């Protein structure tokens, strides 16, 4: 019994493992961020040395993970009352809040400095903007104050392809802005689908997600609206020359399927369609960028 007690005390007073710190980086969220950042590098005109491309992707990954760690530090109080987050390293007592904050800040600075010195300062500035936007605008300002938290704050998750593009070109161009908009408009229906079947969690935590404030019916209508707006925006990369006909066809099919998910959610009286839409939304975004990259790598440029 004494040994068990000592072990629990150790875990509660800073005896964190490497896995706990990796969990602070939100690796599942990071994987999609890294993938879309890589897409920006692949789709951008020009050339970047493969080693520098790897450095750029690593900096994007570390910066995204650092943002997640600071987010967990700030949200540790509401994480402790939500079923989905209660087992995270800080509320479970495996990592001290100060450790998480120091870890996140250190990695944030490191990722931006390395990106600037090794790649270019335009990409570094965008990475710094992304981290700052996620931490200060979304986490600290919007998340607990407005049901538009995801709409505005979602911009943070939409920057990675712009960062990847800037790593190659040193500029921010219209095609990279369209890649940004694709993720930006995808984010509300993606997260609101999650909020619909996690409504109880957000209500207990006092987070004003759209279903909590406006109700489920209004949220479902807005989800459908966003999926409809997303259709032409997702097709736009074809018309600016960074995607080809295969992408255009795939994008149209995926977009109509996404709209179909939203229609089923709108008509549903339970949360099963919302759970399915949340899962499909991740596949939707992954396939959009995968097809764009595959077409570019296999068939070459389109512009």
C-alpha positions in Angstrom: 0.0 0.0 0.0 2.9 2.4 0.9 4.5 1.8 -2.5 1.3 2.5 -4.3 0.8 5.7 -2.3 4.3 6.9 -3.0 3.8 6.2 -6.7 0.6 8.2 -6.8 2.3 11.1 -4.9 5.2 11.1 -7.4 2.8 11.2 -10.3 0.9 14.1 -8.7 4.0 16.2 -7.9 5.9 16.3 -11.1 6.9 12.8 -11.8 6.0 13.2 -15.5 7.1 10.8 -18.2 8.2 11.7 -21.7 4.9 10.4 -22.9 3.1 13.0 -20.8 5.0 15.8 -22.4 4.3 14.4 -25.8 0.6 14.3 -24.9 0.9 18.0 -24.1 1.8 18.6 -27.8 -1.7 17.3 -28.9 -0.1 14.8 -31.4 -3.4 14.0 -33.1 -4.1 17.6 -33.9 -0.5 18.2 -34.8 -0.6 15.4 -37.4 -3.2 17.3 -39.5 -1.3 20.6 -39.1 1.9 19.0 -40.2 0.2 17.4 -43.2 -1.3 20.6 -44.4 2.0 22.5 -43.8 3.7 19.9 -46.0 1.0 20.4 -48.7 2.0 24.1 -48.8 5.6 23.1 -49.4 4.7 20.6 -52.1 2.3 22.9 -53.9 4.4 26.1 -53.9 6.2 27.1 -57.1 10.0 27.0 -56.9 12.4 24.8 -55.1 13.5 24.2 -51.6 16.4 22.0 -50.5 14.9 18.7 -49.1 16.8 19.2 -45.8 15.3 22.7 -45.4 11.9 21.3 -46.2 12.2 18.8 -43.4 13.3 21.6 -41.1 10.3 23.7 -42.1 7.9 20.8 -41.4 9.5 20.1 -38.0 9.3 23.8 -37.1 5.6 23.8 -38.0 5.1 20.6 -35.9 7.0 21.9 -32.9 5.2 25.3 -33.1 1.8 23.6 -33.3 2.7 21.3 -30.4 3.9 24.3 -28.3 0.6 26.1 -28.9 -1.2 23.0 -27.7 0.9 22.8 -24.5 0.2 26.5 -23.6 -3.5 25.9 -24.4 -3.5 23.0 -21.9 -1.8 25.1 -19.3 -4.4 27.9 -19.7 -7.4 25.6 -19.9 -6.4 23.3 -17.1 -9.5 24.4 -15.0 -12.1 23.6 -17.7 -10.2 20.5 -18.8 -10.6 19.1 -15.3 -14.5 19.1 -15.6 -14.8 17.8 -19.1 -15.0 14.1 -19.8 -13.0 14.4 -23.0 -10.1 16.2 -21.4 -10.0 15.2 -17.7 -7.3 12.7 -18.3 -4.9 15.1 -19.9 -1.5 15.5 -18.2 -2.2 18.6 -16.2 -5.7 18.0 -14.7 -4.7 14.4 -14.0 -1.7 15.7 -12.0 1.0 14.1 -14.1 2.5 17.4 -15.2 2.7 20.6 -13.1 1.1 23.7 -14.8 4.4 25.7 -14.6 6.2 22.8 -16.3 3.7 22.8 -19.2 3.9 26.5 -19.6 7.7 26.6 -19.7 7.7 23.7 -22.1 5.3 25.4 -24.5 7.0 28.8 -24.4 10.5 27.3 -24.9 9.3 25.2 -27.9 7.4 28.2 -29.4 10.5 30.4 -29.3 12.7 27.6 -30.6 10.5 26.8 -33.5 10.2 30.4 -34.7 13.9 31.1 -34.3 15.0 27.9 -36.2 12.5 28.6 -39.0 13.8 32.1 -39.4 17.5 31.2 -39.3 17.3 28.0 -41.4 14.5 28.8 -43.8 13.3 32.4 -44.1 11.8 35.1 -41.8 8.5 35.3 -43.7 7.7 31.7 -42.8 9.0 32.4 -39.3 6.8 35.4 -38.9 3.7 33.4 -40.1 4.6 30.7 -37.6 4.9 33.2 -34.8 1.5 34.7 -35.9 0.0 31.3 -35.8 1.2 30.5 -32.3 0.2 33.9 -31.0 -3.2 33.8 -32.6 -4.0 30.4 -31.1 -2.7 31.3 -27.7 -3.8 34.9 -27.2 -6.7 35.3 -29.6 -8.4 31.9 -29.5 -7.4 30.4 -26.1 -7.3 33.4 -23.9 -9.7 35.8 -25.5 -12.4 34.1 -27.7 -12.8 30.6 -26.3 -14.6 31.5 -23.1 -16.4 34.7 -24.4 -18.2 34.1 -27.7 -19.8 31.3 -29.6 -17.8 32.6 -32.6 -14.6 31.2 -30.9 -14.2 28.5 -33.4 -15.1 30.6 -36.4 -12.5 33.3 -35.7 -10.0 31.2 -33.7 -10.0 28.6 -36.4 -7.7 30.8 -38.4 -4.8 29.5 -36.3 -5.3 26.0 -37.7 -5.6 27.4 -41.2 -2.1 29.0 -41.4 0.1 25.9 -41.8 -0.2 25.6 -45.7 0.6 29.4 -45.9 3.7 28.8 -43.7 4.8 25.9 -45.9 4.2 28.0 -49.1 6.2 30.9 -47.6 9.0 28.4 -46.7 9.5 27.8 -50.4 8.6 31.2 -51.9 9.3 33.7 -49.1 5.9 35.3 -50.0 2.2 35.0 -49.3 0.4 34.6 -52.6 -3.3 34.1 -53.6 -3.0 30.3 -53.9 -1.7 30.0 -50.3 -4.6 32.3 -49.2 -7.1 29.9 -50.8 -5.5 26.9 -49.0 -5.9 29.0 -45.8 -9.6 29.6 -46.6 -10.2 25.9 -47.3 -9.2 25.0 -43.7 -10.8 28.2 -42.2 -14.2 27.4 -43.6 -13.9 23.7 -42.9 -13.2 24.4 -39.2 -16.7 25.5 -37.9 -18.7 22.5 -39.2 -15.9 20.2 -38.1 -15.8 21.5 -34.5 -19.5 22.1 -34.2 -20.1 18.5 -35.0 -17.9 17.6 -32.1 -19.7 20.2 -29.9 -23.1 18.7 -30.7 -22.3 15.3 -29.2 -20.1 16.8 -26.4 -22.6 19.5 -25.5 -22.8 18.4 -21.9 -19.1 18.8 -21.5 -19.0 22.3 -22.8 -22.1 23.3 -20.8 -20.5 22.0 -17.5 -17.2 23.9 -18.3 -19.0 27.1 -19.2 -17.5 27.3 -22.7 -19.9 29.1 -25.0 -19.8 26.8 -27.9 -22.5 27.4 -30.5 -24.8 24.5 -29.4 -24.6 25.8 -25.8 -25.5 29.4 -26.7 -27.6 29.3 -29.8 -29.0 25.8 -29.5 -28.6 22.7 -31.6 -31.1 23.7 -34.4 -29.3 27.0 -35.1 -25.9 25.2 -35.0 -27.0 22.6 -37.4 -28.2 25.3 -39.9 -24.9 27.1 -39.7 -23.0 23.8 -40.3 -25.0 23.3 -43.5 -24.3 26.9 -44.6 -20.6 26.5 -44.1 -20.4 23.2 -46.0 -22.3 24.9 -48.9 -19.9 27.9 -48.9 -17.0 25.5 -48.8 -17.9 23.9 -52.1 -16.7 26.7 -54.4 -13.8 27.6 -52.1 -12.5 24.1 -52.2 -12.7 24.0 -56.0 -10.7 27.3 -56.2 -7.2 25.8 -56.2 -8.0 24.3 -59.7 -8.8 27.7 -61.1 -5.6 29.4 -59.8 -3.4 26.6 -61.2 -2.2 24.6 -58.2 -4.5 21.7 -58.7 -5.7 19.7 -61.7 -8.9 18.0 -63.0 -8.5 15.0 -60.7 -8.5 17.3 -57.7 -11.5 19.2 -59.1 -13.6 16.1 -59.5 -12.5 14.7 -56.1 -13.2 18.0 -54.4 -16.7 18.1 -55.8 -17.5 14.6 -54.7 -16.0 15.1 -51.2 -17.8 18.4 -50.9 -21.2 17.0 -51.8 -20.6 14.2 -49.3 -19.8 16.8 -46.6 -23.0 18.7 -47.5 -24.9 15.4 -47.2 -23.5 14.8 -43.8 -24.7 18.3 -42.7 -28.2 17.6 -44.1 -28.4 14.4 -42.1 -27.2 16.2 -39.0 -29.9 18.9 -39.6 -32.6 16.3 -39.8 -31.4 14.0 -37.0 -33.0 13.8 -33.5 -29.9 12.1 -32.0 -26.2 12.8 -32.1 -25.1 9.8 -34.2 -25.0 11.8 -37.5 -22.9 14.4 -35.8 -20.4 11.8 -34.7 -20.2 10.5 -38.2 -19.8 14.0 -39.7 -17.0 14.8 -37.2 -15.1 11.6 -38.4 -15.8 12.3 -42.0 -14.7 15.9 -41.7 -11.2 14.8 -40.8 -11.1 12.4 -43.8 -12.5 15.2 -46.0 -9.7 17.6 -45.3 -7.0 14.9 -45.5 -8.2 13.8 -48.9 -8.5 17.3 -50.3 -4.8 18.0 -49.6 -3.7 14.4 -50.4 -5.2 14.6 -53.9 -3.7 18.0 -54.5 -0.2 16.8 -53.4 -0.5 13.5 -55.2 -1.5 15.2 -58.5 1.4 17.6 -58.2 4.0 14.9 -57.4 2.8 12.4 -60.0 1.7 14.6 -62.8 3.7 17.8 -62.2 2.7 21.4 -62.0 -0.5 22.8 -63.6 0.1 26.5 -63.7 
